[in-house]
Amino acid sequence: MTNQPASTLEILQRQLKELDELAKQTLGDLNTVAGTERVAKWKARTVALLIEAMGQKEGQKFSAIHPGPSFTNDMVEEFTDLIDCYRTPLAALAKQLAQAPRPSTGS
């Protein structure tokens, strides 16, 4: 279990990278409907990974995140807001784990 913070951090970094790739793909093809569907699938996988790596509480906390209402008619802006809605808390969690003290392995 001494590698748990590192492996959890790697999971978070991988999920952030996947989210960035989804954003890049969607902004490239401008198909925000398909992009939103891909993000929903990504979120479900991310919640499952968080539950496995960090416990039910963190998974539920991330699962409860939903974008706020949008009053623009710009689908691209709404999609980037959706991406940021998930990227920000995940990046903050990764930063928190990266700064956490690691248990020593030598005795």
N, C-alpha and C positions, 0 to 999 in steps of 0.2 A: 504494500500500500504506500510505500514511500514515493513511488512514482506517480501517484494519483494526481497531484497538482499539475505536473508536467503533462500527463496524458490528457487531462481535462482541458488544459490550456491549448494543447494541440488540436483537440476537438473543436474548441471555440474558434481558433484561428482558421481551421479548415471550413467551418460553417460560414465564417465571414467571407472567406475567399469565394465560396460557392455563391453567396448572396451577391457579391460584386460581379461575378461572371453572369449571373441571371440578369442583373441590371444592365450590364454591357450588351448582352444579347438582345434584350428587349429594346434598349435605346437604339440599337443598330437596325433592327427590323421594324421598329415602331409599332409592334403588335402588343399593346398594353394589356389587352384582354388575356392573351395567352401568357404574357409575362406575369400577370396577377395570379393566374392559375398555377404557374410554376412556383411562384413565391409561396402560395398556400401549401403546396406539397413540400417545399423546402422547410417551411415552418413546422409542419407535422413531424418531419424527420428530426429537426432540431430539438423540438420538445422531447421526443423519445430519447435522443442522445443526452440531453440535459438531465432527464430523469435517471437514466442509467449511470451517468457520470457524477451527478451532484445531488441526486435525490428528488423526491416527489415535489418538495416545496419550490425548488428553483424551476423545475419543469412547469409547474402550474403557474408560477409567477410570469414566466415567459409566454405561456399559452394565453394568459389573460391580456396580453398586449394587443391592442387593436388601434388602427389609425383613427384619428379624429375626423370629424366631418370636413368635407372639402367643398368650397364654394366657387371653385374655378371651373371653367369649361375646358381646361388644358389637361388632357389625359396624360401627357408626358410628365407634367408637374405633379399630378396626383400620384403617378407611379413612383417618381423619385421620392415623394413624401412617404409612400409606403415602405420603400427600401430603407429610408432613414429611420423610420419608426422602429424597425427591427435591428438595424445596424447599431444604433446608438446604445441601447441597453446591452447588447451582446458584446460590443467593444468595451464598454465600461466593466463588464464582468470579466472579460479577458485581461484587462489592465489590472483589475483587483487581484486576480489570480497570479499574474506575473510579478506583482509586488509583494505577494504573501511570502513570509519566510518559509524556507524549505526545511523539513526535518533532516537532521544529520543522519548519515547512514553508518558512520564508524563508531566502534565502541572499544 
